[in-house]
Amino acid sequence: MQPEAVEMQVDGQTMRGRLYTPQGDAKPLAVLLLHGWTGRANYDAAAMLTQHGYHVLALHIRGHGDSDGDSDGDINKVTFRNGLDDVTAAYDFLAAHIPAGMGIAVVGNSYGGYMAALLSRERPVVALSLRVPAAYTDDGFDAPKKGQGSNDPAVMEWRHTPHDWQGNRGFEAMHAFAGPVQIIEAENDADVPHQTLENFKAAVADPARLEYHFMKGWPHSLGSDPERNRVFQELLLNWLDKVAAGMSA
């Protein structure tokens, strides 16, 4: 079945993406895919997961891809709170378009990983997969995201610093989450350093729920590299299948 082009309204802005529905028997788990800042929806991963029985929603968050920007149509003014509103609306949209009682796993890349963690405090997320999840201070949550990233030396210094889970909304969300977690780190990541991944891992309250992968030689972005994308999709599918099997047991 071909994916359905979908739209949803958030703060007067239109977010656009694709909803994938599997043919035949479906897994008891749907998937919300969240891309990184200045990234695009991962339609290839969505199509692959659907072939294996998963309902999937992949969309462009505000200011990205085919979606609208903020009220002025300018991505430079989009705030973290805007982003959380967007992914919460996406979760609700997916929940309304899958069978009743089906759980939702959230898969986030970089900025999308941060948003996935925050979303788990707002909605009943079943499982979290975070690939190179970015971390941010709480100070700028209501300010434009633009500039609060790897191009800011102060941000990078903070990301290279050990942090307890308390006192930061992203790590607090990670600590409060009670479901299965997958974290994927890239060895040669110039945007999200090793210490940030250590902070996310340490924030998981029960290490037995964590599946961690360290990808040697990988940069921050999957890009168009076919091998990196293949391996990522394989890791994600294997993990989701284990989560789904646990739900069916």
N, C-alpha and C positions, 0 to 999 in steps of 0.2 A: 504494500500500500504506500502511495506517495504521501509525504508529510503535508500537513495542513498549514498554510500561512495564517498566522494569528496576529491579532492586535489587542492591546489592553491600554486603558487610560490611567495615568497616574499624574496627579497635580496638573491636569489639563494637557499633559504630554502623551504622545502615542508611542508605546513600545511595540516593536515588531519582532517576530521570530517564527519558529516552526514547531508544531506539535506533532509528535510521532506516535503512532498507535500500532502495536504489533498485530500480526495476523496469527490466528490460532490461539493456543494457550498462552496466557500472559503470566509473568512472574508476579509475586505479591508485592512488588516494590516498583514505584515510579521514580524517575530521576529528573532533577532540575540541574541543568548545566549553567554555570556562571563563568563568564570569561574575565580576563584581566583588563586593567585600565588601558585604553586605546586599542584593545583587542577586538575580536569578533567572535560570534557564536560558533561553537565547534560542531558544525553540522555533520562532519564525517564521523565523529565519535557518537553523535546521537543516532545516526543511521545504523552504525554497527551495533549499538546496544539494543535497538529496536529489533534487529534481526535475531537477537537472542532473547526476545520476549519482554523487553522493558518498554513501558510508556515513558516518553522523554519530552521535556520542554527545553528547547534551546532558543535563547532570545538575545537581542542586543539591548543592553541596559541604556538608560538615558544618555544621550550624547554620542552614541556609538552606532556604527553600521547604518541600518535603515531606520533607526528610531529617532525621535525628536530629541532636541537638546533640552535645556532648561527653558524657563519662560521667555527668554530672549534668544533661544536657539543657539546657545553658546556653551560648549562643553567646559570652557574655562571657569564657568560659574557654578558648576555642579558640585554639591557638597556630599559629604559622607552620609548625612541624614537623607538626602535625596536618593542615594544609592540603596540605603536600607529600605526606604519606602518602595523602591522599584522591585527589589528582590522579594519583599514581602508580598507585593501584589502578584508577582510571578508565581510564588508558591500557592497563593489562593486560587489563581487561574488554573494551575495544574490540578489542584485538589478538586476543583469543580468539574474537571474533564476526565477523571479516571473513576473506576468502579469504587463504590462506597467501601470504606474500610481499608483501602490499599494505602500502604505507607509511602513516604517520600524520602528518598536520600538526596542530599545536596552535594554536588561536585563543583568545587571552586578552584580557579586558577589565579594565583597571585592576588590582586585586589579582590577578585571573586572569592578567593579562599577566606579572606578577612570578612567579606560580606556573608559568606556561608556560616562562619562561626557566629556572627551577630544574629543572623536569621534564626539560629537554633534557640535563641532566647525568646524569640517572638512567636514561633510556631512549633508544632510537635514533629520535628525532624527525626527520622529514624536512624540515619547514619550520615557521617560526614567524610568526604574525601577531599583533602586539601593538597594541591600540587603547588609547590613553592609559595606557600601563603605569605602575603605581605603583612606587615604589622605597622601600626600608626599610633602616635600619642593621642590621648583624648582631647588635648587642648584645641585641636583644629576641627573637631567633629562637625561643627556647624559652619565652618568656613569652606571655601572652595577647595576641592581636592587638588586642583592644579598646583604644582609646586611642592606638595607634601609627599615626595617620593624620592627615588634614588638620585635625583639631580640636586637634592638639598643635602649639604654636608652634615647639618645638624640631625637630619632624619637618619642618615647612614650611621652616624656615631651612635645614635640611640639604638638602631637595629643591631649594632655590634656589641651592645652592652647586655649582660645578663639581667633579666627582670623576673621578679616573682609574679605569679599569676594575679595576685591582688593589686588593685590600683590601676588596671588597664582593661577597658571593656572587651577587647578582643580576647585576651588571655583569660579573663573572668568567664566569658562565654564558653571558652574551651574547657575550663575546669568544671563548669556546671553541667556540661553536656554528658549524658549518661549512656549514649549509644556507642556502636562501633565507630572507630576513627581510622582513616588511612591518611598517612602523611608521606609525601614524595618530595625528596630534596634533590637539587641539582648541584653537582660538585663545583662547577665553574660559574655559579650564579653571581653576577656582578650587582644585582639589584636586591636580592634577599639573601643575606649572608648566613653562614652556618649557625651563628648564635641565635638568630631569629627562629630558625627551625628547632634549635634546642629549647628555646623559650616556649614554643608551641607544644613540643613533646612533653616538657616538664609540667605544663598546665593540665595535661590529661590526668584526671584524678585516679583512674585505674589503668596502669600500664598494660594490663592483660587485654584491654579493649583496643589497644593501638597496634596497627600494622604499619611499619616504617620501611621505606625504601630509599637507599642512597644511590643516585644514578651517576656513576663515574663518567667524567668528561662532558656531562651535559651542561649547556648554558641555561639561562633563565627561561627562555622561550622554546617551545617545541618547534615553532616556525613551520616551514613546509618540509622539514626533513622526514622522509617516509619511515626510516627506521625508528627514530624517536617517537613518532606518532604511533607506529605499530606497537612498540613496547609499552607505551603509556596506555593504549587502549586495552592491551592484554592484561596489564596489572589491574586496571580499573574493573574490567569485566570479571576477572577471577575473584576479586574482592567483593564485588556486588553479588556474585553468585553465592558466595559464602554467607553474606548477610541475608540474602533471600532464602537460602536453605535453612538458616536458623529461624527465620520467621515461620517457615512451613512445618518445622519439626514439632 
